[in-house]
Amino acid sequence: MQYIYENFTFPADQSFTVRSEILEIKKYTALKSHVNFEIALLENCSGKRFIGDHIEDFDGPELVLLGSYLPHCWQYYKAADPLIPTQAVVIHFFPDFLGKELLEKPEAKQLNVLFAKAAKGVLFTGNTLQDAKMIMHQMLYVSGLSRVALMIRLLDVLAQSESSSVLSSPYYNTVENSGEAKKLNKVFDYIFQHFRDDILLQDVADLIPMSSAAFCRFFKRNTNRTLIDFVKEVRIGHSAKLLLEGHHNVAEACYNSGYNNISNFNKHFKEIKGLSPRDFIRQYEDKEKKSVNTQSL
């Protein structure tokens, strides 16, 4: 299988992310890993699960906790009900998203045990799966402290679960400081610091160091995207943060994200987000109104 290292950035107003997506019924052939922890809820599908050195068929729904740098992949074979979309709800976070002090409290003992198990992947079933499913769906429709409260509740449910199993073998160890990951992190750090400036391919390749051609192959192999595409995603991601914060208009978000051309910015924004910047803002405002209405019921 191909191995892909992913990098996620959190919006300025969030310390973790929650998203839902429709799954395609197909056999994915790339193992992914990232520095973030991940909680993945898969619904209405069956297939094969690859976590570390663990390989097993599954028949959804399925709930898994993954630790940092743990390679993982799901292959989706069929939907349990062809009339209902196959869906995933995914949370990305760091264990200390509320501060390292929390993990040092005696009340966090079970949570630390859970995070240690996550290094090999943890599968949850039974009541834990059902309780977590309800909480994760609620998280999609709230924000701010309401979402944080649900996240803490979710982690508590997982930490206290009596229906969980560790997936990878006792002998499997995730190498957090692997050479590939260290090289990629160096590239990511550079891009996050300089994405507002002109980024030259050779300057980035020199960080490794590699020739331009070798770097292009290395980056494509490990991220499944070109350097240009990645820089574009970082710039558009930053501009989206600025727009959601409400302190910048479209033009200001454009010029503060490394673009000097509104037309080019609008084109890239729609390519990445699927919406124009103004429609993106409008959609966010509609969700906020819906969230307020839901909480008032």
LOVEXDREN-930653 format. One record per residue (C-alpha): residue in one letter; x, y, z. Coordinates in steps of 0.5 Angstrom, whole numbers. Last residue first. Layout:
BEGIN
> A:X:Y:Z
...
This chain:
BEGIN
> L:-71:48:43
> S:-67:54:44
> Q:-60:50:43
> T:-63:48:36
> N:-65:55:34
> V:-58:57:36
> S:-55:52:32
> K:-59:53:26
> K:-57:61:26
> E:-50:58:26
> K:-51:54:20
> D:-54:59:16
> E:-48:64:18
> Y:-43:59:16
> Q:-47:58:9
> R:-47:65:8
> I:-39:66:9
> F:-38:60:4
> D:-43:63:-1
> R:-38:70:0
> P:-32:66:-1
> S:-34:62:-7
> L:-36:55:-6
> G:-33:48:-7
> K:-28:49:-1
> I:-22:48:-5
> E:-24:50:-12
> K:-28:55:-10
> F:-22:58:-6
> H:-18:57:-12
> K:-22:61:-17
> N:-24:67:-12
> F:-16:68:-10
> N:-14:68:-17
> S:-20:73:-19
> I:-18:77:-13
> N:-10:77:-15
> N:-5:79:-10
> Y:-5:72:-6
> G:-1:70:0
> S:-7:70:5
> N:-7:77:8
> Y:-9:79:1
> C:-15:75:0
> A:-17:75:7
> E:-17:83:6
> A:-21:83:-1
> V:-26:78:2
> N:-28:82:8
> H:-24:81:15
> H:-26:82:22
> G:-31:76:22
> E:-27:71:25
> L:-30:66:20
> L:-27:70:14
> L:-20:70:17
> K:-21:63:18
> A:-23:62:11
> S:-17:66:9
> H:-12:61:13
> G:-15:55:10
> I:-14:58:3
> R:-7:59:4
> V:-6:53:7
> E:-9:49:1
> K:-6:53:-4
> V:1:51:-1
> F:-1:44:-1
> D:-3:44:-9
> I:3:48:-11
> L:7:43:-7
> T:4:37:-11
> R:-1:32:-7
> N:-1:25:-5
> T:2:27:1
> N:8:22:2
> R:9:20:-5
> K:8:27:-8
> F:13:30:-3
> F:18:25:-5
> R:17:26:-12
> C:17:33:-12
> F:23:33:-8
> A:27:29:-12
> A:26:33:-18
> S:28:39:-14
> S:34:36:-12
> M:34:34:-4
> P:36:37:2
> I:31:37:6
> L:31:44:7
> D:34:45:0
> A:27:42:-3
> V:23:48:0
> D:28:53:-3
> Q:28:50:-10
> L:21:50:-10
> L:20:57:-9
> I:15:60:-4
> D:13:67:-5
> D:11:70:1
> R:4:69:5
> F:5:62:6
> H:12:63:10
> Q:11:61:17
> F:6:55:15
> I:10:53:9
> Y:17:53:13
> D:13:49:19
> F:10:44:13
> V:17:43:10
> K:20:41:17
> N:15:37:19
> L:15:33:12
> K:23:32:13
> K:21:29:21
> A:16:25:18
> E:20:21:13
> G:26:20:18
> S:21:17:23
> N:21:21:30
> E:14:18:32
> V:16:11:30
> T:9:7:32
> N:11:1:35
> Y:7:-6:34
> Y:10:-12:38
> P:3:-11:43
> S:-1:-13:36
> S:-5:-7:33
> L:-13:-7:35
> V:-14:-5:42
> S:-21:-7:44
> S:-27:-4:47
> S:-33:-5:51
> E:-32:-4:58
> S:-31:4:56
> Q:-29:9:62
> A:-24:13:57
> L:-29:12:51
> V:-35:15:55
> D:-30:21:58
> L:-27:22:52
> L:-34:24:49
> R:-36:28:55
> I:-30:32:54
> M:-32:33:47
> L:-39:35:49
> A:-37:40:53
> V:-32:43:48
> R:-38:43:43
> S:-42:47:48
> L:-36:51:49
> G:-36:54:42
> S:-40:50:37
> V:-46:46:36
> Y:-49:42:30
> L:-44:37:28
> M:-42:36:36
> Q:-49:33:37
> H:-48:27:32
> M:-41:26:36
> I:-45:25:42
> M:-50:20:39
> K:-45:16:36
> A:-41:16:43
> D:-47:13:46
> Q:-48:8:41
> L:-41:6:40
> T:-40:6:48
> N:-46:1:49
> G:-44:-4:44
> T:-37:-3:41
> F:-31:1:41
> L:-24:-1:37
> V:-18:2:40
> G:-11:4:35
> K:-4:2:37
> A:-2:9:40
> A:-9:10:42
> K:-8:5:48
> A:-3:11:51
> F:-9:16:50
> L:-14:11:54
> V:-9:10:60
> N:-8:18:60
> L:-16:19:60
> Q:-17:14:66
> K:-12:18:70
> A:-15:25:68
> E:-19:25:75
> P:-12:25:78
> K:-10:32:74
> E:-4:32:70
> L:-8:31:64
> L:-12:38:65
> E:-5:41:66
> K:-3:40:59
> G:-8:45:56
> L:-15:44:54
> F:-13:41:47
> D:-8:37:51
> P:-9:30:48
> F:-9:33:41
> F:-15:33:36
> H:-18:31:30
> I:-25:29:30
> V:-29:25:24
> V:-36:23:23
> A:-36:18:17
> Q:-42:17:12
> T:-45:12:8
> P:-51:15:5
> I:-58:11:6
> L:-62:8:0
> P:-56:3:-1
> D:-57:0:6
> A:-51:-4:9
> A:-47:0:4
> K:-42:-4:0
> Y:-34:-5:0
> Y:-31:0:3
> Q:-23:0:5
> W:-21:3:11
> C:-14:6:12
> H:-9:7:18
> P:-2:9:20
> L:-1:11:27
> Y:3:17:27
> S:-1:20:33
> G:-6:16:36
> L:-13:13:33
> L:-19:12:36
> V:-24:7:33
> L:-32:7:32
> E:-35:2:27
> P:-43:2:25
> G:-41:-2:21
> D:-39:-9:18
> F:-32:-10:19
> D:-26:-14:16
> E:-20:-15:19
> I:-12:-12:18
> H:-8:-10:24
> D:-1:-8:23
> G:-2:-1:24
> I:-10:0:23
> F:-12:-3:17
> R:-20:-4:17
> K:-24:-8:11
> G:-31:-7:8
> S:-38:-5:11
> C:-42:1:11
> N:-48:4:14
> E:-44:9:19
> L:-36:10:20
> L:-35:14:27
> A:-27:16:27
> I:-24:19:33
> E:-17:22:31
> F:-11:24:35
> N:-6:29:31
> V:1:28:28
> H:-2:25:22
> S:-2:18:18
> K:-5:15:12
> L:-5:8:9
> A:-6:9:1
> T:-10:3:-3
> Y:-17:6:-2
> K:-22:0:-4
> K:-29:3:-6
> I:-35:5:-4
> E:-34:13:-3
> L:-36:16:4
> I:-40:22:5
> E:-37:27:10
> S:-38:29:17
> R:-33:34:21
> V:-31:36:28
> T:-24:40:29
> F:-20:41:35
> S:-18:47:39
> Q:-23:52:35
> D:-23:59:33
> A:-17:60:29
> P:-19:54:25
> F:-15:48:26
> T:-9:46:21
> F:-9:39:19
> N:-3:35:16
> E:-3:28:12
> Y:3:23:11
> I:1:18:6
> Y:4:11:5
> Q:2:7:-1
> M:0:0:0
